[in-house]
Amino acid sequence: MFRTLLPLFCLLLATSSDALAQDYDLAGARRPKPDMSLKRSNQYKRVHQVTLRYMLRDRADEAREYITRYIDEHPDDAESRFLLGLLDATAGNPQQAAAAFEKALDNGLPPGRLIAGPRELIAPVRNEPLLKRVFADYAAVPVHGPLVGHTTDTSVSIWVRTAQEAAVRVVVGTGPELKNAITSPPVTARAENDYTAVVTVEGLQPHTGYHYAIQIGDGPRQLRDDQHFRTFPTAGKAAKFVLAFGGGAGYVPPHERMWDTIRETHPLALLLLGDNVYIDDPESPKMQRYTYYRRQSRPEWRQLTAQTSVYTIWDDHDFSTNDSWGGPQIDQPFWKRDYAWTIYRENWANPGYAGGYEQPGCWYRFAIGDVDFIMLDCRYYRTNPRDDEPTMLGPVQMEWLKSQLLDCRGTFKVICSSVPWDYRTKGDSRDTWNGYKSERDEIFGFLAEHDIDGVVLMSADRHRSDAWKIERPGSYPLYEFNSSRLTNQHVHPTMEKQGAIFSYNAKQSFGLVHFDTTADDPTVTYDVISIDGERVHSLTVRRSELGGGDRN
């Protein structure tokens, strides 16, 4: 299937996005509207994306003028020097490009950026001494990662990106000496997967701390101090654990310290619920990869994710552009499956991606101890909220959700949405579940009809951290934990007057959630933690508030 799509893929890459915007069938999706403003520099995350967008649209002179002006105002900005190097590389000026890259490295750019690229844009300077040196340095060292992905009580999956095609092995053992080591089978990082590999190690013990090393090809084992993780508690058994969650993680270098703040709370897992990198250009594979690379290169991110199990879903800014919907089709518009979904899957290590290539998406379920987590895809099959019968999930995902809810036996069942559940969170906007009320009613009604107790809601999207209580006549209330300002500069107003239990936007923040199912009346506590490590709000919900006991 992929081979048959390759000629089309190459043709589309060679075609300008301006032409594509006129020529292809939207098939019910909202038309993407990438930001083309050269005046918008108040949000750092957009400055370099706009520069790259102009360069990719054969408007290099405008891109150069814009980024040069920005460098004049911010001479030590490494990302701007890197973009200037890309402009010189694609203009056929390899020595000037190498000089700009060297300056970017002097200003703190991680060297792996010169490998990841995008590689097509780096290729014209690949034979420059600087690039040869960097590629040699990373021959047996991960360019990005390692990132701990899906974990169970007996296994772990580790994601890495390599400099060239190579077999990747993971060696897991106890202590820094890797005692009683288990070595995974090799998995090849291939060019067709953007040199990424997800390696799974099995045969581990529940709730146990491990260290691990990465071996690329025949190179030496790479073992950093931060390469350690803990397996999950025994499946289905009562446990105590802590996880972090949030969204709204635009790339802002001064705010990348947020990942250090999260790491210092020692969460067992990190749930990223959308707007994780801010792409806003679904028609451009190069833009999509560029936004992943700059985050994956940050040392703060790498330290956190080398030791914390990461789970993700996407939202509008990762999937398409602001307040987007993908329409009902599996493979239309063309960018849904073969660009956005494929590249998303290359960059994470989730336990599943909906139904795979034949039924793509990012929904899946996992568990920690006796707590179930259901992760929803709120964009891929979403239809226009002004349609007569709009859907956010699509019929296949809705049936899957119902089957999972019936199958869950956890003390708590956490349903994670990339957009808020409570109608009050975004005024009259139809981008939240407010635009899909009949579908939300169907889900909540299903919970009541089948006596599904212990449900807690989590969400992102709003650039603040809130807690909400959704009353349901005739059934228990649903508590919603919402947080989506991990690193963003942009902020949304607080919502106490609209009925939020609490609402915080003074600083970047995340949710820290403590589960204790060992108590006679199990609890889940939601703390809001600022980027400076301050606990600014807290809410505890007892299991007895969420219906009449489990169904076992």
N, C-alpha and C positions, 0 to 999 in steps of 0.2 A: 504493500500500500504506500509506504513512504517513498519507494523508488518511483512509483508512477506519479507522485506529486512533485518530484524534484524539478522537472523542467518548468512547471508552473511557478514553483518557489523561486527559482533563479530569475524567471521573467519578471516576477513581481518585485524582486530586489532591485532589478535594473530599472524599474519604472518609478517615476517620481510620485510621491504621495499625493501631490496636487492632482495628477491625472487619475490616480486611483480613486480619489474622492468623488470623481465624476463618473467613473466607468463601471464600478462594481455594484452588485445587487446587495442591498442592506438586509434583505430577507427578514424584515421586522425589527432589526436592531436600530438603536439610535446612532445617528451619524457621529463619529468621533470628531472632536473639535480641539486639536492640539493648540496649546498656547503659542502664538506667533508674535507676541509683543516684545519688542526690543527695549522697552522702557521699564519693564517690570523687574526691578532688582531688589525690591524690598523682601523677597523670599529667596534666600540663598539657593534652595533646592532647585529653583527654576532657571537661574542665571545660565548655568552651563548646559542644561537641556535645551534651552532656546538657542544657544550658540550651536550646539550639535545639530539641532533640527534644521537650522538655516544651512549648515554645511552639507547635510544630507540631501537638501533640496536644491543643490547647485547654486547656492547664494552665498558663496564663501567670502566675497568681499564685504558683505554686510555683517557676516559672522565675525570676521577679523576686526572690523571697526568696533563692533560691540564689545568683544572680549578684550581688545587692546585698551579701550576706554576703562573697562572694569579693572584691568591690571594697573593702570595708572593710579587708580584710587585705592587698590588693594595689592601692592607690589609683592607681598609675601604669600599670596594665595596660591597654593600648590595646584589646585584643580584648574585654575585659569591658565597656568603655565602648561599644564597637560593638554588642555584644549587647543592652545596656541601651537603646541607640537603636532597635534593631529591635523590642524589646518596646514601646517608646513609640509607634513608628510604627504597628504593627499594632493598638495600643489606641486609635488615633485622637487621639494627642497630638503633632501635628507639631512644635510649638515645643520641647517637651521632648526629642523625638527629635533635632532639629537641634542642641540644646545638648549632648546626649550625644555625637553624632557630632563636634562641634567639639572636645570634650574628648578624644575618641579621636585625632583628628588631632594635637592638641597633644602627646599621649603617643606619637606616632610611627606611627599607622596610615597606610599608604599611601593617598592620596586615591582611587585607582582602586577601592578596596573599596566606596566609596559609589556607584559606578556598577554594578559587577558584582552586588553585593547578597548574596543572591538578589534580583533586580529586583522580583519580586512583593511582597517584604517592604519594599523601599525605596519603592515606588510612592506610598504615602500622603503622603510628604514630598517628592515630586519637585518641587513648585513652591516649596519653601522657598528663600530666597536662597542658602544654602550649597550646596544640590544644583544649582541653576542654574549657579552659578559653577564647580563641579567639572566638570559636563558640558561647559560651554563651554571649559574648559581642555583637555579631552581630545577635542575635536571632530576633531582631525587627528593625535592622538597615540595610540599603542597603550595600551589599558588594561592588558593583560597581554601578555607577550612583548616583542620577538620571541624565539622559540625556534627554534633550528636543529634540524630533524628529520632525516629520512632523507637521506643524502648518498651520492653515488657518486663515481666518478672524473671525471664530466663534468656533474654536476647537484647541486642542493641544494633542499630543501623547507623553507620558513620558515612557522612558525605564529604567528598574532597574534589578539588579541581587540580589538574596537573598541567605542567608546561607543554607536554607532548603526549602522544598516545603511549600508554604504559599500563601494565598490570599493577593493581593496587591490592595490598593485603593489610589487614588490621590484626594486631597482636594484642590480646587483652589478658591481663593478669592482676594479681593482688599486689598492692604496693608499687612504689617507683621501680622496683627491681623486676616487676612483672612475673612474680612467682606463680607457679601452676598455670603457665600461659596457655591460651587457646589461640590458634592462628586460623584466620578465616580462609576460605578458598579465594583465589584471585578473582578480581573483577576488573575488566579492562576499561579505562577511561578513554573514550573514543572521540575523534574529531566531530563525528555526527551528533554527539551529545554535548558538544562544547567542552570536551575534555573533562567531563565530570563522571564520577562513579559513586554508587551507594553500596557499601560493603556491610554485610550482616554477619554478626558473630552470635552463635547460639551455644547452649549448654552452660549458661551462667546461673548463679544462685540468686534467689529473690532478695531484695532490699539489702544489697551488698555493694560496697564501694569498690571500684576497679580503676586501674590506670590502663592506658593503652598507647601503642606506638603505631605509626604509619610506615609502611614500606612501599616505595614506588619503584617498580622494576626490580633490578638487582642491587639497588642502592641500599645504604645503611638504614636501619630503623630510625625514624624521627620521633623522638619522645620529648615533649615539652612539659614543663611543670604543670601547665593548666590542662593537660590531657587526662582527665579523669571524669568519672560519672558514677551514678548510683542506679542500679536496676530498681524497677518498681516493686512495691510490696506484693506479696502473694496475691495472685488474681482471685477476686471474689471475697477476700478476707478483710476484716476491719483494719483500719490503719490511720496513722496521722501523717500528713504531708502538706507541703506548701507549694503553690505554683504562682507564677507571675503572668499577667496578661495585659494586653493593650493593643493599640493600633496607632495610626497617625504618625508614622516614622519617616518623615521626609529627611533627606540628607542635609544636615546642618552641622558642620564640624564642631562648633562650640558645644553642641548638645549631644554629641556622640558619647559623652561621659555618662549619659543615661544608662548605657549598657554596663558600665562599672557599678553604678548604683544598684541595678538589678542583681548583678553578680554577688554583691556584698550581702544580699538577703538570702543567698543560698537556696533558690527555688529548685525543686525537683524537675520542674518543667516550665517552659515558656510558651504561652499561646499567643500567637500574633494573629489578630482577627481582622486584618485588612488595612489597605493603604500602607503596606509594609515597606515599599521602596519608592512609590510615586513615579510611574512610568508616563502615563498620559499620552501615549502614542502607540496604539495597538497595530498600526499599519507598518511600523518600523522595527524589525528584529534587532537592528543595531542599537536603537535607543533602549529597547527593553533590556538587552544584555548590559549596556553601559550602566544603567541604574542599579542593576544587581552587583556589578563589579565594584562600584565605588563603596557600597555598603560592606560587601564581603571582604574588602581590603583593610577595613578599619581595625586597628589592634584591639580596641575596646570590644567590638563585636566578636572578633575571633576568640578572645579570651572567654567571654560569656558562653558562646555557643560551643566551644570545645568541651564544656563540662556540664551543659544543661540541655535536656531533651527538648527540641524545638518542634512545635506543631503549628501549621499555618493554614489559613484560608485567605482568599483575596477579596478586595472590594473594588469600587469603581476606578480608582486611580491606578491600580495594578492591572485591572482587566481591560479598561478602555480609557475614557475620560470622565469628567465630573458628571455624576448622576446618570450614568449610562445604564442601558439594558441591552442584552445580547440577542434578544429575539428567540423564537422557539426552535430554530434549526440547529442541527448538530454541527454542520460543516459550513454554514454561511452566517455572516460574512466570512470570507476566506481567512481572515486573521484570527478568528476565534480559536479554532483547533490547531492550525498549523503554525501560528505564531504565539499568541498569548498563552494558550494552555501548554503547548510543547515546551516553551521556554520556562514557564512557571515550574513545570515538572522537573526540568533539568536542575533547578536551583534549590530544591528542598528534598527532604527525606521523610515525607509523610507516609503513613501506613497504606494509603490508597488514594486514587484520583478518580472518584466516581466509578464509572464502568469501563475505564480505559479508553483506548482510541475510538472504539465503536460507540461509546456513550460518555464523552469526556465531561469533566467538571472537577471540582475540588472537594466534594463531600466525602466524609468517611466517619468512622466511629473508632474510639479506643477507650481503654479503661486504665485507671490507676487504683489498685486495691479493689474496693467495692464501690467505686465512683465511676459512673459511665459518662463519657463525653461524646456528644454528637455534634459534628462540625458541618455547617451548612454552606452551600454555594448559593449566594444571593444575587449573582450577576449573569451567569452563563446562559440560563434559560429564561431570565426575566423578560417580561413583555411590557409594553407601554402602559403605565399605570392609568392612563385615560381610556384604555380599551374597555369594552363592555364587561369582559371577564378577565381582568389582568391576573397574571401569575408571577410570583417571585421565584418559585422553586421549579416550576415545570411539573408535569404529571409523573414522570419517572422518579424524580427525587422525592416528591410528596409521598408516593407509595413506599419508597425506600424508608423515609422518615417514620412512617407509621409502623412498618415492620420492625424497625429498630426499637422504637418505643415499646412495642409489645414484648420484645425479646430482652430488654434491659432488666436486670435484677439488682442494680446497685442501690445502696442506701440513698445516694443522691444521683439524679440524672441531670446533667448539665447540657443544655441546648445552646450552642454558640452560633450567633448570627453576626454577619459583618455590619449590619445596620440595626438601629434600636428597635425594640419591640414596643415600648410604650409610645402611644400616639402623641404625647405631649413634648417629646424631646426635640422636635424640629418644626414647631409651628404647624403651618398648613402644608408643608412640603409632602409630596407623595413619594419621596425617595426612600423613606423608612417604611416600616410595616403599615404606616398610615395610608399608603397608597394601595395596599393589598389587604384590606380589612377582612374581606370574605375568606381569604386564605388563612389569615391569622385566626379567625373564628373557627375555621375547620380544624386547625391544629389544637387549639385550646379545647374545643368541643370533643375532640378525640381523646384528650387526656381525661376529661370528665367522664365520658361514656365508658371508658375502659378502666376507670379507677386507678390511673397511673399517678402515683404519689411521689413526693420527694423531688419534684422538678425545680430547678433553678435556671435562670436565663442569664446569659452573658452576651455582650455586644461591644461594638466599637463605633467608628464614624464621627461622632461629635468630638470636637477638639477640647475636651475637658474630661473630668471623671465624675460620674453621677451614681446614685443609687435610686431605684424606683420600686414602687409597690403597685402591682396591677391587680386590682380587686376583680374577683370573678364570682358573681352571684351563684350560690348553690355549690361552690367549691372553694378550695383553699386559694389564697392569693399567690401570685407569682412574683418573686423578687428578681429584679434585673440589676446586674452589675455592669456598668458601662464605662469604658475608658478608652480614649483615643487621642492622647497628646503625648506620645512618647518623646518625640524630638521636634515636633513641628514648632515653627515660629507662630503661625496663624492660630488664632484662638476663637472659640465661640462663647457667647455669654452664658453665665450660670443660670440655673433653672429652678431655684428655690421657690420663686413666685408661681411657677407653673406646677408645683407639687412634688418636686424631687425631695427625697429624704435628705439628701445632701448633694451639693454640686460644687466642684472646685476647678478653677482655671488660672490661678495666680502664677503657677509655674508648670513646666512639663511634669507629667506624673504617670504612674502606672498602677494597676491593681495587683495587690498581693493577697492571695486567697488561701486561707488555712482550713483544711478539712480535718475533722476529728470524728471518725466513725466508731471509735472505740468506746466513747462515752455512752452512758445509759440513754441519754437523749443526744444523739449525734449533732454536731454543729458545723456550720460553714461560716467563716468570718472573712469579710471583705474589708481590707485596709487600703486606703489611698495613700500612696507614698510619692513624695515630690522628688524631683531630680536631685535634690540635696539630701535625700534620705529621711525627710521629715514625715512622720505619720500624721496626716492632717484630718482624716475622717476614718471611722470604723463602724461596721454594722455586723452584728452576729444574728444568724438565722438558725433556729433550732429545727431539727427534723420533725418535731411534734407540731410545728406550725404548717407543715407541708403535706397534710393528709394523714390517713389512718394507718400508717405502718406499711412495711414492705409486703410483696405478694408472694414470697417464697413459701 
